Amino acid sequence: MPTIMIAAVAPHHTSVSAADGERLEKLRFMLDIANALCTSAPRPDALPAELRRTAAQMGLDDQRLHTIQAEIDTARQAVTDRFSAAPQHEAYTRLMRLHSTSAHGAAHAGQHAPANAVLITDDDASNIALLTRYLEPAGYTVYAASNAQDAIAIMQQSMPRILIIDWMMPGMNGLDACQSLRQQFGGRLYIVLLSAFVGSDRAIEALEAGANDFLEKPIERKLLLAKLRVAQRTVELTLDLEEAQHQSDATHRELTELNARLRQDATQDALTGLPNRRAFDAYLSETWAAARRHTLPIACIMLDIDHFKRVNDEHGHDAGDRALTALAGVLQTHSRAGDKAARYGGEEFVMLCTHSDLAAAFRLAERLRRQIEQLRGDYPPITISGGVAAMTPDMHEPAQLLRAADQCLLEAKRNGRNRIVMHATETQPPL
């Protein structure tokens, strides 16, 4: 202790009672011991013998003296931290850089902040400088903002996960900032709220606003760093969970896309891109049921390429594949919105025409036949034969409609090919 303070409490007169004199004497001896521990002796056992004897008489053994010295060392370190700043002109240059959101935040713009990044939000530049002096030597990356709005802007740019926010700020205070950040970014943040006002009620209010922790000012460096180590471990765990969730989501998307491709492969003809027989049969069953339920007309067209084996044998399977693809293009181009064309197998194609009677389906089949007859490309000319049938009251299942169209197709082939035959009914519709 400074000499002037010791002298201030030492007895300099004799007009005191014996009890007062004894109390002042003890106080003087205590201050002598504290002064010795602070200035002259590195260890309690190195105190002058007289002071050690006096301490023993007052019940202060070596263990208690060691405890007192540890408390003095802690207090001295706290004072040293606060007053060991760089020269003033250097400190203020640094403060201005930290105090400016645009300067400090822009350095990290577009970058994802590491797990040890800390965003300090305080309108007092000296508080930012002090906390920075605590954190940077401990390995933390420091961001700084002078108000809540700037802090939110930095969060949107770089997303530091650990935040130290002062309670008392102009505009949006620390409590409101905590609530706003928690609403925007959820549980990904670890927020420490600072306040010069102490008490459990203050801490409870901070925690209920969404803060993870609460610290009272003035801040003790060791306690702050201990709490931030907990914060960093929490953030690292959160990042690991987010990465696991991201990988899980990516795997889920990949499986969804794979399932979609598998479903497509299971229902689509790989060569022509048309639905395959499985997809067509499912569509026919659904359409048949709806047509029966609502008394709607449907018709079916069966088509087959004439002498297709000869095309493959004389021109090769590649030429045959190109012919099949060209025919599929005609079916897609000339079908209506309610029509469903499919490759039924090999060189055989089928089309289901909804809301269509027999005559309309026949006209469509004839139009398709003429278009296919005129096809020209890197494949030989082709023609088709076709059969057309419509649902009739005496049909009880979709297979009957397909058989009727297929019988007409066989008749077209027997009658010379390159023609369309319509299913005969008791009342033949006009063409």
C-alpha positions in Angstrom: 0.0 0.0 0.0 1.2 3.6 -0.6 2.9 5.1 2.4 0.6 8.1 2.5 -2.4 5.7 3.0 -0.6 3.9 5.8 0.2 7.2 7.5 -3.5 8.3 7.2 -4.7 5.6 9.5 -1.7 5.5 11.9 -2.4 7.0 15.4 -0.8 10.4 15.7 -2.4 11.5 19.0 -3.0 10.1 22.4 -6.5 11.4 23.0 -8.1 8.0 22.1 -9.4 5.2 24.3 -7.5 2.0 24.8 -9.9 0.1 22.7 -9.6 2.7 19.8 -5.8 2.5 20.1 -5.8 -1.2 19.9 -8.0 -1.2 16.8 -5.9 1.3 15.0 -2.7 -0.5 16.0 -4.1 -3.7 14.4 -5.1 -1.8 11.3 -1.6 -0.4 11.0 0.0 -3.8 11.3 -2.4 -5.2 8.7 -1.5 -2.4 6.3 2.2 -3.0 7.0 1.7 -6.7 6.0 -0.2 -5.9 2.9 2.4 -3.3 1.9 5.2 -5.8 2.3 3.3 -8.5 0.3 2.7 -6.0 -2.5 6.1 -4.4 -2.8 9.0 -6.0 -1.0 8.5 -9.8 -0.7 7.9 -12.3 -3.5 6.6 -14.9 -1.0 4.9 -14.7 2.4 7.7 -16.7 4.0 10.2 -14.0 2.9 8.5 -11.3 5.0 10.6 -9.6 7.7 10.6 -11.7 10.9 9.0 -8.9 12.9 6.0 -8.8 10.5 5.7 -12.6 10.5 5.6 -12.6 14.3 3.0 -9.8 14.3 0.9 -11.7 11.7 1.1 -14.9 13.8 -0.2 -13.0 16.8 -3.1 -11.8 14.8 -3.9 -15.4 13.6 -2.4 -15.1 10.1 -0.3 -18.2 9.5 1.7 -18.8 6.3 -1.3 -20.5 4.5 -3.5 -17.5 5.1 -0.8 -15.2 4.0 -0.4 -17.2 0.8 -4.1 -16.8 0.2 -3.9 -13.0 0.7 -1.0 -12.8 -1.7 -2.9 -14.7 -4.4 -5.8 -12.3 -4.1 -3.4 -9.4 -4.3 -1.8 -10.9 -7.4 -5.2 -11.3 -9.1 -6.2 -7.7 -8.4 -2.8 -6.5 -9.6 -3.2 -8.4 -12.9 -6.7 -7.0 -13.4 -5.3 -3.4 -12.9 -2.3 -4.2 -15.2 -4.7 -5.4 -18.0 -6.6 -2.2 -17.9 -3.6 0.2 -17.8 -1.1 -1.6 -20.0 -2.4 -0.2 -23.3 -0.1 0.8 -26.1 0.8 4.5 -26.5 -2.2 6.7 -26.9 -1.8 7.5 -30.6 -1.3 3.8 -31.5 -4.3 2.8 -29.4 -6.6 5.3 -31.0 -5.5 4.3 -34.5 -6.5 0.7 -33.6 -9.7 1.9 -32.0 -10.9 3.7 -35.0 -10.3 0.7 -37.2 -12.2 -1.6 -34.8 -14.9 1.0 -34.2 -15.7 1.3 -38.0 -18.0 -1.5 -39.1 -17.2 -0.8 -42.8 -13.5 -1.0 -42.3 -13.4 -4.0 -40.0 -16.3 -5.9 -41.3 -15.3 -5.5 -45.0 -12.1 -7.3 -44.3 -14.1 -10.4 -43.6 -17.0 -9.8 -46.1 -18.0 -12.9 -48.0 -16.0 -15.1 -45.7 -17.4 -17.6 -43.2 -16.1 -16.7 -39.8 -14.2 -19.4 -37.9 -15.5 -21.0 -34.7 -13.2 -18.8 -32.6 -14.6 -15.6 -34.1 -16.1 -13.1 -31.6 -18.2 -10.1 -32.5 -18.0 -7.3 -29.8 -20.9 -4.8 -29.9 -20.4 -1.7 -27.7 -20.8 2.0 -28.3 -17.8 2.7 -26.1 -14.6 2.3 -28.2 -12.4 1.9 -25.1 -14.5 -1.1 -24.0 -14.0 -2.7 -27.5 -10.2 -2.0 -27.2 -10.0 -3.6 -23.8 -11.9 -6.7 -24.8 -9.8 -7.0 -28.0 -6.7 -6.8 -25.8 -8.1 -9.7 -23.8 -9.2 -11.9 -26.7 -6.6 -11.6 -29.5 -3.7 -12.9 -27.4 -5.9 -15.8 -26.5 -6.3 -16.7 -30.2 -9.7 -15.2 -30.9 -10.6 -13.5 -34.2 -12.3 -10.2 -33.3 -15.1 -8.4 -35.1 -16.4 -5.1 -33.8 -19.6 -3.0 -34.1 -20.6 0.2 -32.4 -24.4 -0.5 -32.5 -26.9 -3.3 -33.0 -27.6 -2.5 -36.6 -23.9 -2.7 -37.6 -23.7 -6.0 -35.7 -26.6 -7.5 -37.6 -24.9 -6.4 -40.9 -21.7 -8.1 -39.9 -23.6 -11.2 -39.0 -25.2 -11.3 -42.4 -21.8 -10.9 -44.1 -19.6 -13.2 -42.0 -21.7 -15.0 -39.4 -19.4 -15.0 -36.3 -21.0 -17.3 -33.9 -19.9 -15.9 -30.5 -21.3 -12.4 -29.6 -20.5 -10.1 -26.7 -23.1 -7.4 -26.5 -23.2 -4.5 -24.1 -26.6 -3.9 -22.5 -26.6 -0.1 -22.5 -26.4 1.2 -26.1 -28.1 4.1 -28.0 -31.0 3.1 -30.3 -31.5 -0.7 -29.9 -30.1 -1.7 -26.5 -28.3 -5.0 -25.9 -31.4 -6.8 -24.6 -33.4 -6.0 -27.8 -30.4 -6.8 -30.0 -30.1 -10.2 -28.3 -33.8 -10.9 -29.0 -33.5 -9.7 -32.6 -30.4 -11.8 -33.4 -32.0 -14.8 -31.8 -35.1 -14.5 -34.0 -33.0 -14.1 -37.1 -30.3 -16.7 -36.6 -31.9 -19.0 -34.1 -29.8 -21.3 -31.8 -26.6 -21.0 -34.0 -25.3 -18.1 -31.9 -23.7 -18.0 -28.5 -24.5 -14.6 -27.0 -22.9 -13.1 -23.9 -24.6 -10.0 -22.5 -22.7 -7.4 -20.5 -24.0 -5.0 -17.9 -22.6 -2.7 -15.3 -25.7 -3.3 -13.2 -25.3 -6.4 -11.1 -27.8 -8.8 -9.5 -29.7 -12.0 -10.3 -32.7 -10.2 -11.7 -30.5 -8.6 -14.3 -29.0 -12.0 -15.2 -32.4 -13.6 -15.4 -33.7 -10.9 -17.7 -30.7 -11.4 -20.0 -31.2 -15.2 -20.2 -34.9 -14.9 -20.8 -34.1 -12.5 -23.7 -32.1 -15.3 -25.4 -28.6 -14.8 -24.0 -26.5 -17.9 -23.3 -24.5 -16.1 -20.5 -24.3 -12.9 -18.6 -21.2 -11.0 -17.3 -21.0 -8.0 -15.0 -18.7 -5.1 -15.6 -15.9 -4.5 -14.9 -15.0 -7.7 -16.7 -12.4 -10.0 -15.2 -10.1 -11.3 -17.9 -9.8 -14.9 -16.6 -13.5 -15.3 -16.1 -14.2 -13.9 -19.6 -11.8 -16.3 -21.3 -13.1 -19.3 -19.3 -16.7 -18.5 -20.4 -15.5 -18.0 -24.0 -13.9 -21.4 -24.0 -17.3 -22.9 -23.1 -18.8 -20.7 -25.9 -16.3 -22.0 -28.5 -16.8 -25.6 -27.6 -20.6 -25.0 -27.9 -20.1 -23.3 -31.3 -17.8 -26.1 -32.6 -20.5 -28.7 -31.6 -23.2 -26.7 -33.3 -21.1 -26.4 -36.5 -20.5 -30.2 -36.4 -24.2 -30.8 -36.1 -24.9 -28.4 -38.9 -22.4 -30.1 -41.1 -23.9 -33.5 -40.3 -27.4 -32.1 -41.1 -26.1 -30.6 -44.4 -24.6 -34.0 -45.3 -27.9 -35.7 -44.3 -29.8 -33.2 -46.4 -27.5 -33.7 -49.3 -27.8 -37.5 -49.0 -31.6 -37.1 -48.8 -31.6 -35.0 -52.0 -29.4 -37.4 -53.7 -31.6 -40.3 -52.8 -34.7 -38.4 -53.8 -33.1 -37.7 -57.2 -32.0 -41.3 -57.5 -35.5 -42.5 -56.7 -36.9 -40.1 -59.3 -34.5 -41.4 -61.9 -35.4 -45.0 -61.0 -39.1 -44.3 -61.2 -38.5 -42.6 -64.6 -36.4 -45.5 -65.8 -39.1 -47.9 -64.6 -41.8 -46.0 -66.5 -40.0 -44.5 -69.5 -38.6 -46.0 -72.7 -34.9 -45.3 -72.7 -34.7 -45.0 -76.6 -37.7 -42.9 -77.5 -38.4 -41.1 -74.3 -42.0 -42.2 -74.4 -43.8 -43.9 -71.5 -43.2 -47.7 -71.5 -45.8 -50.4 -71.4 -45.9 -50.5 -67.5 -46.6 -46.7 -67.4 -49.2 -47.0 -70.1 -51.1 -49.9 -68.5 -51.2 -47.9 -65.2 -52.6 -44.8 -67.0 -55.1 -46.9 -68.9 -56.5 -48.4 -65.7 -56.9 -45.0 -64.1 -58.4 -43.5 -67.3 -60.7 -46.4 -67.8 -62.1 -46.2 -64.2 -62.7 -42.4 -64.6 -64.4 -42.8 -68.0 -66.7 -45.5 -66.6 -67.5 -43.4 -63.5 -68.3 -40.2 -65.5 -69.5 -41.8 -68.7 -66.8 -40.3 -70.8 -65.6 -41.7 -74.2 -62.1 -43.0 -74.7 -60.4 -44.7 -77.7 -57.2 -46.6 -78.3 -54.8 -46.6 -81.3 -52.4 -49.5 -81.8 -49.6 -48.9 -84.4 -46.8 -51.1 -85.7 -44.0 -50.4 -88.2 -44.3 -52.4 -91.3 -41.5 -54.9 -92.0 -39.4 -53.5 -89.3 -37.2 -56.6 -89.1 -36.2 -55.9 -92.7 -35.1 -52.4 -91.7 -32.8 -53.8 -89.0 -31.5 -56.6 -91.1 -30.7 -54.4 -94.2 -29.7 -51.1 -92.6 -28.6 -52.1 -89.2 -30.1 -51.6 -85.7 -28.8 -48.1 -85.4 -30.8 -47.1 -88.4 -33.8 -48.9 -86.9 -33.4 -47.1 -83.6 -33.3 -43.7 -85.4 -36.5 -44.7 -87.2 -38.2 -45.6 -83.9 -37.1 -42.3 -82.4 -38.5 -40.3 -85.4 -41.8 -42.1 -85.2 -42.0 -41.3 -81.4 -41.4 -37.7 -82.3 -44.4 -37.7 -84.6 -46.6 -39.2 -81.9 -45.6 -36.5 -79.4 -46.0 -33.7 -81.9 -49.4 -34.6 -83.2 -51.1 -35.9 -80.1 -53.5 -33.7 -78.1 -53.1 -32.7 -74.4 -55.3 -35.5 -73.3 -53.7 -38.2 -75.4 -51.1 -40.6 -74.0 -48.7 -42.3 -76.4 -46.3 -45.0 -75.4 -43.9 -47.6 -76.8 -45.7 -50.8 -76.1 -42.8 -53.1 -77.2 -40.3 -53.5 -80.0 -41.8 -51.6 -83.0 -45.3 -51.5 -81.6 -46.7 -48.2 -80.2 -50.0 -47.3 -78.6 -52.0 -44.2 -77.9 -54.9 -43.7 -75.6 -57.2 -40.8 -76.6 -59.4 -39.4 -73.8 -62.7 -37.6 -74.5 -62.5 -39.0 -78.0 -64.9 -41.2 -79.9 -64.1 -43.8 -82.5 -64.3 -41.5 -85.5 -62.1 -38.8 -83.9 -59.5 -41.4 -83.0 -59.6 -42.9 -86.5 -58.9 -39.4 -88.0 -56.0 -38.9 -85.7 -54.5 -42.3 -86.6 -54.8 -41.6 -90.3 -53.1 -38.2 -89.8 -50.2 -40.0 -87.9 -49.9 -42.6 -90.7 -49.5 -39.9 -93.4 -47.0 -38.0 -91.3 -44.9 -41.1 -90.7 -45.0 -42.1 -94.3 -43.4 -38.8 -95.2 -40.6 -39.1 -92.7 -37.1 -38.7 -94.2 -33.8 -38.9 -92.4 -30.7 -41.1 -91.8 -32.9 -44.1 -91.8 -34.9 -45.9 -94.5 -38.5 -44.8 -95.2 -41.1 -46.5 -93.0 -44.8 -47.0 -93.0 -47.2 -48.1 -90.3 -50.3 -50.2 -89.9 -52.8 -49.3 -87.2 -56.0 -50.4 -85.4 -58.5 -48.2 -83.7 -61.1 -49.1 -81.1 -63.3 -47.2 -78.7 -64.8 -48.3 -75.3 -68.2 -49.8 -75.7 -70.9 -50.7 -73.1 -70.2 -54.4 -73.4 -66.5 -53.9 -72.4 -65.9 -54.5 -68.7 -62.1 -54.1 -68.4 -59.3 -52.2 -70.1 -57.8 -55.3 -71.7 -60.8 -55.6 -73.9 -60.2 -52.2 -75.4 -56.6 -53.1 -76.1 -57.5 -56.4 -77.7 -60.1 -54.8 -79.9 -57.5 -52.3 -81.2 -54.9 -55.0 -81.6 -57.3 -57.2 -83.7 -57.8 -54.2 -86.0 -54.0 -53.8 -86.3 -53.7 -57.5 -87.3 -56.4 -57.0 -89.9 -54.6 -53.9 -91.3 -51.4 -56.1 -91.7 -53.4 -58.9 -93.4 -55.0 -56.4 -95.8 -51.6 -55.1 -97.2 -50.2 -52.8 -94.4 -49.7 -49.1 -94.5 -53.4 -48.6 -93.5 -55.6 -48.0 -90.5 -58.5 -50.3 -89.6 -61.3 -49.3 -87.3 -63.1 -51.6 -84.9 -66.5 -52.6 -86.3 -69.5 -51.8 -84.0 -73.2 -52.2 -84.4 -73.5 -48.5 -85.2 -70.6 -47.5 -87.3 -69.7 -43.8 -86.6 -69.3 -41.5 -89.6 -65.6 -40.7 -90.5 
